[in-house]
Amino acid sequence: MDKYRHEYKYFTDPVQRSLLLMKAAALLKRDPNAGADGTYLIRSLYFDDSGDTCFFQNESGTDPRAKYRIRIYNSDTDLIRLEKKIKRRGMTLKQSCRLTVKEAEMLSQGRFPDIHGNLPENKRRLLWEMKSHSLIPKVIVTYERIPFIYSAGNVRITFDGNITSSDDVRQFLKCDYREYPVLPAGRGILEVKWDELLPLHIKEMMQLDTLQWSAFSKYYTCRLNNFRR
């Protein structure tokens, strides 16, 4: 059964980020998927229709709403994921499947791979949803993430920085395109995700009540950044 999770986001300045990173490192485990320095690079290609429905739903706070993206880590195309992220009543649900390089390349060019019965059911469904809504690639979002995990409550705390946007969508898999920063230097996003309960000591340690809560959307902000250039 699909399971929704809580997801809160907060802006951090350079001083807050450094302090909270030290606190997180002292209490939480590093995500084993991160590199030796504790970070990884996330690159996502987001899709929308010709009328920018997802963009305007995000702007107006439509509930529920969904976004579709292709995601790779550390520029490694050995693992490419197609994801649908659903937001409903302040909670999120992610559905995903793996893509081949050829399938991802086609989608980044605005074309759809053959959707046939031999595909896994979830992959066939996600591709069909995208095709039926005439979704096309709109923006590349890239950022560095430092992730931590805590088993009780399935808590995940991430520090995202150096967020950039690019409208050079056809170069997504080549990882060779123009990038533009979307936040002032040193500013970042702290994301806190959990299932039913966020342990109180984590909430207090991370000083969540003192931080600037935000409905920040990387997709929306990066699209806006491209519009304004």
Protein Blocks (a to p, Z undefined) as FASTA:
>chain_A
ZZddddddddddfklmmmmmmmmmmmmccdfkbcfkopacddddddddfkommmmmmmno
pacddddddddeehiakbccddddddeehiacdddddddfklmmmmmnopacdddfkbcf
klmmmmmmmmmnopacfbdcdddddddddfehpaacdddehiacdfklmlmmnopacddd
fbdehiacdddddfkbccfklmmmnommmpccdfbdfklmmmmmmmmZZ
